[in-house]
Structures are given as C-alpha cells and as structure tokens.
Amino acid sequence: MRITGIKTFLMQAQFPPEEAYATAHRVDAAKGQSGRSGTRNWLFLKIYTDAGITGVGECSGWPRVVERAVQDLTPLLVGEDPTHIERLWQKCFSAMMAHGMTGVVGAGALSGIDMALWDIKGKALGTPVWNLLGGKVRDRIRIYGHASTPEVAVSLRDRGITAIKTGGVADIVAKVEAIRRAVGDEVDLMVDLHGPPWMTAKDAIVVGKRLEAYDLLFYEDPVAPENIEALERIQEHVEIPIAAGERFATIWGMRALIERELVDVIQPDTGRAGGLTQMRKIAAMAEAHHITVAPHSGSLGPVAEYAALHLLAAIPNALILERLEDDWAGRYEVITPVPKTVEGHIAVPDTPGLGIDIVEEADARYPSTGNLSVAGGPSTGAYAPGTFEEQVYFQTRFGRRSTFSGKRTDG
C-alpha cells in the first residue's frame, strides 16, 4: 500500500447562535465583546492510498498557515507506505527542522498527517486505533464542559456532566463561588486563566490561594506559558493541581513542564502537539512523573476529539477530555458519526481506525474567512481601562483590588 495524495479541507467554525453564546460566555455585544469563536478555523485532511483506504486527520496551530505546510510536506509522503508511521513522522520533522523545532505550525501539520496515518493503519488491519496504541484501558472517557454562569453550569450538571470549567480573570473567585454554590460539591470544577501575559507569578499565587477553598480539579495556565519560572513559583505556593501545555508542541516543547514537574496535569492539544505518535510519548513521559493527561480541545473540531478518545482509552494516566458541549451547531454537521455524551462520558469508538469521517459537502458550506483574533477586547478585563488600542502582548496589571479581591465589581 502506498500514499497517492493528500487533500485539505479548510473551513470556518462560525459563531454559535448569538443567544446561546451569550448565555454560555456572558458576551455583551453592546460593550464590544464578541468572543473569539468567530475566528476559529478547522483544517481537516484526507490521505489517499492506492489500496482505496483513506485516513482522516485534523490540524491546528494557525490552520490557514498549516494548510500550506501540509501541501509542502505532501511530496515527501507520496509513494510511501502509510503504515510506517514513526518513520514518516521523523522524515517530515527532519525536513522542517530549519523552520524551527517546536513551532505549532509544523507540529500542527504533522498532527493531522500523523492522525490520518493511524486511521489508515487501523482500517488496513481492521482494528481501532486504541488497539494499535496498546489496547483499551477503559471503555468510556469522562468529559468536562464550559460555563461562565451558574445557570449554564446547572444546565450541564442536569445533563449528567459532572466536571465543569470556567475561565477568565475578572471576578474569577466570585464566579467560582457562585458556580460551586449552584452545582454543589459533587461536581468537579476547574479554572482556566488562559495564560495571560500580564499575570505575574505573585498575582497568580494570590488568585490561586483564594481558589484553594473550592477544591478545584486543576488551575490552568495561570501565567503566560513561556513564563516557566513563574509557573514553578506557582506550583510551589498554590495547593491546587496545576495544568498547562496546550500551546506547546512535541516532546521537546513539553519536556520542561514534565521533567521539572511544573504541572500536575499536562494538556497537549490534539491538533498541534505533533500527532498521536507524539502524544503517546508525552503521556509516557508524564506517567513517569505521576502527571495525568487532559488533552486541550477548546478550539478544535470533532476529528481531533475522536483522536483524543483513542489516546485516552489506551493510556493509564488519562484524566479527562475537554468538550464544548454547546458549541456551534455546524460542529455536528461536518463529521459522521457524531459522538454522544452519556452520563458525562463519551464511549470509546470500536470501529476500525479512528471511527470517524468528514462530510466534505458540509465542510464546503463554511469557507474560511479569517484566522486572526485580538485576545479579549476593550471590555473583557484583558486590558487595563483605556489601553486596548496599545495592542501590546505584556502589560502591567492595574486595579488589583477590584480584579483579585474575589468580589464582583458589577454589583
């Protein structure tokens, strides 16, 4: 069997319905808050073989740019045996090394290609990918949802979801208190600060100490991910499990987080970590340090979600899978079959390969229109008042009392 070609499918993941998005994420259009969902692009690909078997994958890490990277790599793969996955991964990685070793564009391209190769091999052998990764440890994967209000959190709980993440920095302690009060003690809560570059280690420690009372499952990206020394200080001073890793790629990008035990939960992004070939190695590295794995999936499409199910089924240190349970409706049009959440879990697929395919005509209905965003906005709390137009990456945090006091500033 030989690879004959690769085809990419780039699409725009649109805004969810305005009312649903506003309910879930407290978007206020009148204040200029539009969220970041409208800039999401999903990049799927198919690898074709002369045996008539195709494999599907998903790439992330700036999808419009990654698409070009996939096209650049395609000539290296045509004519190759798709079952020699490790060899092909190494061949592509070596070809890209002059462009940088841990960048998410190259790793994003490799992620989708690698994913599709595992899909082909599973189909060729008539077995699910999890079986190729070592066999099944568990039959279903626990998922968590997202909520920024007690009402949405209660809705998720009432649908059987027993783990919920909330995020942002402004009013975060008060937000967690309100959600905890609404859903009770049996629901696991998580907080994601989204790696703000203006969050100092001291401020993240202040917030983390105030969150300790709520017994969080983890405290995610409390500082900018490249601020390794700050993360180390937070790990030393905050008695909550620390989670990070979504913006890094490959075992080399994750190495410091794992070997220095800066995290308790490692969060490789299934679309840009380097593929299942890398993610199983990351999981093994983490296992040696008693670190659990919770793949990032907040901006990804459903193909990467399926790939994560196979990984988490096959590794001993799986924790939980992120899922946008109330995402844009188009998510459920562009793939088949659609994964179903039952009692807060998704069943591990049993069909050969990944067990998923893209619906090409549905993908084509949503052409990409853009792939950039300015994080936050003038009213989200990401920037100090009156400074949004500066558009800087790092900024000193003002208004510390109102931001970190744990008291709501909106009455």
Residue pairs with C-beta under 8 A, 6 or more apart in sequence:
1 49
1 50
1 51
1 53
1 81
1 82
1 83
1 120
1 124
2 49
2 50
2 79
2 80
2 81
2 82
3 47
3 48
3 49
3 77
3 78
3 79
3 80
3 81
3 82
4 48
4 49
4 50
4 78
5 47
5 48
5 74
5 78
6 45
6 46
6 47
6 48
6 70
6 71
6 74
6 77
6 78
6 113
6 116
7 45
7 46
7 48
8 43
8 44
8 45
8 67
8 70
8 71
9 43
9 44
9 45
9 46
9 358
9 360
9 363
9 364
10 41
10 42
10 43
10 63
10 64
10 67
10 367
10 368
11 41
11 42
11 43
11 44
11 334
11 363
11 364
11 366
11 367
11 368
12 40
12 41
12 366
12 367
12 368
12 369
12 370
13 37
13 40
13 41
13 42
13 301
13 328
13 330
13 331
13 366
14 37
14 38
14 328
14 330
14 366
15 21
15 34
15 35
15 37
15 38
15 328
16 24
16 37
16 326
16 327
16 328
16 329
17 328
17 329
18 27
18 29
20 326
21 27
21 35
21 37
22 28
22 29
23 149
23 151
23 152
24 146
24 147
24 148
24 149
24 152
24 326
25 35
25 146
25 148
26 148
26 149
27 33
27 34
27 35
28 379
31 377
31 378
31 379
32 377
32 378
32 379
33 377
33 379
33 380
34 377
36 373
36 375
37 328
39 370
39 371
39 372
39 373
40 299
41 63
41 64
41 368
41 371
42 58
42 63
42 300
42 301
42 334
43 58
43 59
43 60
43 63
43 64
43 66
43 67
43 70
43 108
43 112
44 56
44 57
44 58
44 59
44 112
44 301
44 303
44 334
44 358
44 363
45 56
45 57
45 58
45 59
45 70
45 112
45 113
45 116
46 54
46 55
46 56
46 57
46 116
46 358
47 54
47 55
47 57
47 77
47 82
47 113
47 116
47 117
47 120
48 54
49 82
49 120
51 124
53 120
53 123
53 124
54 116
54 120
55 82
55 115
55 116
55 117
55 118
55 119
55 120
55 123
55 353
55 354
56 115
56 116
56 119
56 303
56 354
56 356
56 357
56 358
57 111
57 112
57 113
57 114
57 115
57 116
57 117
57 119
57 275
57 303
57 307
58 111
58 112
58 115
58 270
58 271
58 300
58 301
58 303
58 304
58 307
59 66
59 67
59 70
59 108
59 109
59 111
59 112
59 113
59 271
59 272
60 66
60 104
60 108
60 111
60 269
60 270
60 271
60 272
60 299
60 300
60 304
61 103
61 104
61 105
61 107
61 108
61 111
61 249
61 269
61 271
61 272
62 104
62 105
62 108
62 371
63 108
63 368
63 371
64 368
64 371
65 105
65 371
66 105
66 108
66 109
66 112
69 96
69 105
69 106
69 108
69 109
70 109
70 112
70 113
72 109
73 92
73 95
73 96
73 109
73 110
73 113
76 91
76 92
76 95
77 88
77 92
77 113
80 88
80 91
82 88
82 117
82 120
82 121
83 117
83 120
83 121
83 124
85 114
85 117
85 118
85 121
85 277
86 277
88 113
88 114
88 117
89 110
89 114
89 274
89 275
89 277
89 278
92 109
92 110
92 113
93 106
93 110
96 106
96 109
96 110
99 105
99 106
100 106
101 250
101 252
102 248
102 249
102 250
102 252
102 253
103 249
104 247
104 249
104 269
104 272
106 249
107 249
107 250
107 253
107 272
107 273
107 274
107 278
108 249
108 271
108 272
110 274
110 275
110 278
111 270
111 271
111 272
111 273
111 274
111 275
111 278
111 304
112 271
112 275
113 275
114 274
114 275
114 276
114 277
114 278
115 270
115 275
115 276
115 303
115 304
115 307
115 354
118 129
118 132
118 275
118 276
118 277
118 307
118 310
118 353
118 354
119 129
119 353
119 354
120 353
121 129
121 132
121 353
122 128
122 129
122 131
122 132
122 352
122 353
122 354
123 352
123 353
125 132
125 352
126 352
127 352
128 310
128 348
128 349
128 350
128 351
128 352
128 353
128 354
128 355
129 276
129 307
129 310
129 353
129 354
130 136
130 309
130 310
130 311
130 313
130 314
130 348
133 276
133 280
133 310
133 311
133 313
133 314
133 315
134 314
134 315
135 314
136 313
136 314
136 348
137 313
137 314
137 315
137 316
137 318
138 312
138 313
138 318
138 348
139 313
139 347
139 348
140 342
140 345
140 346
140 347
140 348
141 308
141 309
141 312
141 313
141 318
141 320
141 321
141 345
141 346
141 348
142 162
142 163
142 320
142 321
142 344
142 345
143 161
143 163
143 320
143 321
143 322
143 323
143 325
143 341
143 344
143 345
143 346
144 161
144 163
144 164
144 165
144 188
144 190
144 320
144 321
144 322
144 323
145 156
145 161
145 163
145 164
145 165
145 323
145 324
145 325
145 326
146 152
146 164
146 165
146 166
146 167
146 298
146 324
146 325
146 326
147 153
147 155
147 156
147 164
147 165
147 166
147 179
148 166
148 167
148 168
148 175
149 178
149 179
150 178
150 179
150 181
150 182
150 183
151 182
152 326
153 164
153 166
153 179
153 182
153 183
153 187
154 182
154 183
156 164
156 325
157 164
157 183
157 184
157 187
159 325
159 341
160 341
160 342
160 343
160 344
161 325
161 341
161 344
162 186
162 187
162 188
162 344
163 187
163 188
163 189
163 190
163 217
163 320
163 344
164 179
164 183
164 187
164 188
164 189
164 190
165 189
165 190
165 191
165 192
165 220
165 322
166 172
166 175
166 176
166 179
166 189
166 190
166 191
166 192
167 191
167 192
167 193
167 194
167 220
168 175
168 193
168 194
168 380
168 381
169 193
169 196
169 199
169 207
169 381
169 382
169 403
170 380
170 381
170 403
170 409
171 407
171 408
171 409
171 410
172 191
172 193
172 207
172 211
173 207
173 210
173 211
173 404
173 405
173 406
174 406
174 407
174 408
176 189
176 191
176 211
176 214
176 216
177 214
177 406
179 189
180 189
180 214
183 189
185 215
188 216
188 217
189 214
189 215
189 216
189 217
190 216
190 217
190 218
190 219
190 220
190 243
191 211
191 216
191 218
191 219
191 220
192 220
192 221
193 199
193 204
193 207
193 219
193 220
193 221
193 222
193 223
194 221
194 375
195 221
195 222
195 223
195 224
195 225
195 244
195 247
196 223
196 224
196 382
197 224
197 227
197 393
197 394
197 395
198 394
198 395
198 396
198 397
199 222
199 223
199 224
199 397
200 223
200 230
200 397
201 223
201 227
201 229
201 230
201 231
201 233
201 234
203 397
203 400
203 404
204 222
204 223
204 230
204 234
204 238
205 233
205 234
205 237
205 238
206 404
207 222
207 404
208 219
208 222
208 234
208 237
208 238
208 240
209 237
209 238
210 404
210 406
211 219
211 240
212 238
212 239
212 240
216 240
216 241
217 241
217 320
218 240
218 241
218 242
218 243
218 264
218 265
218 294
219 234
219 238
219 240
219 241
219 242
219 243
220 242
220 243
220 244
220 265
220 267
221 243
221 244
221 246
222 231
222 234
222 238
222 242
223 230
223 231
223 234
224 230
224 394
225 231
225 244
225 245
225 246
225 247
225 248
228 256
228 257
228 260
228 262
231 242
231 244
231 257
231 262
231 263
232 260
232 262
234 242
235 242
235 261
235 262
235 263
241 264
241 265
242 262
242 263
242 264
242 265
243 263
243 264
243 265
243 266
243 267
243 294
244 257
244 262
244 263
244 265
244 266
244 267
245 254
245 257
245 263
245 266
245 267
245 268
245 296
246 267
246 268
246 269
246 296
246 298
247 269
248 254
248 257
248 268
248 273
249 268
249 269
249 272
249 273
249 274
249 278
250 273
250 274
250 278
251 274
251 278
251 281
251 282
251 285
254 266
254 268
254 273
254 282
254 285
255 285
256 262
257 263
257 266
258 266
258 282
258 285
258 286
258 289
258 291
259 285
259 289
261 289
261 291
263 291
264 291
264 292
265 291
265 292
265 293
265 294
265 319
266 282
266 286
266 291
266 292
266 293
266 294
267 293
267 294
267 295
267 296
268 278
268 279
268 282
268 293
268 295
268 296
269 295
269 296
269 297
269 300
269 304
270 279
270 295
270 296
270 297
270 300
270 304
270 305
270 307
270 308
270 311
271 300
271 301
271 304
273 279
273 282
276 307
276 310
276 311
279 295
279 311
280 311
280 314
280 315
282 293
283 293
283 311
283 315
283 317
283 318
284 315
286 292
286 293
286 317
287 315
287 316
287 317
290 317
291 317
292 317
292 318
292 319
293 311
293 312
293 315
293 317
293 318
293 319
294 318
294 319
294 320
294 321
294 322
295 308
295 311
295 312
295 321
295 322
296 322
297 304
297 305
297 308
297 321
297 322
297 323
297 324
298 322
298 324
301 331
301 334
301 335
302 331
302 332
302 334
302 335
302 338
302 339
302 356
303 335
303 354
303 356
303 358
305 321
305 323
305 339
306 335
306 339
306 349
306 354
306 355
306 356
307 354
308 321
309 321
309 339
309 346
309 348
309 349
310 348
310 349
310 354
311 318
312 318
312 321
313 348
321 346
323 341
323 346
324 331
325 341
330 362
330 366
332 338
333 359
333 362
333 365
334 358
334 359
334 362
334 363
334 366
335 356
335 357
335 358
335 359
336 356
336 357
336 359
337 355
337 356
339 346
340 346
340 347
349 355
349 356
374 391
375 382
376 382
376 383
376 388
377 388
378 388
381 403
383 390
383 395
384 395
384 396
384 397
384 398
384 399
385 398
385 399
387 395
397 403
402 409
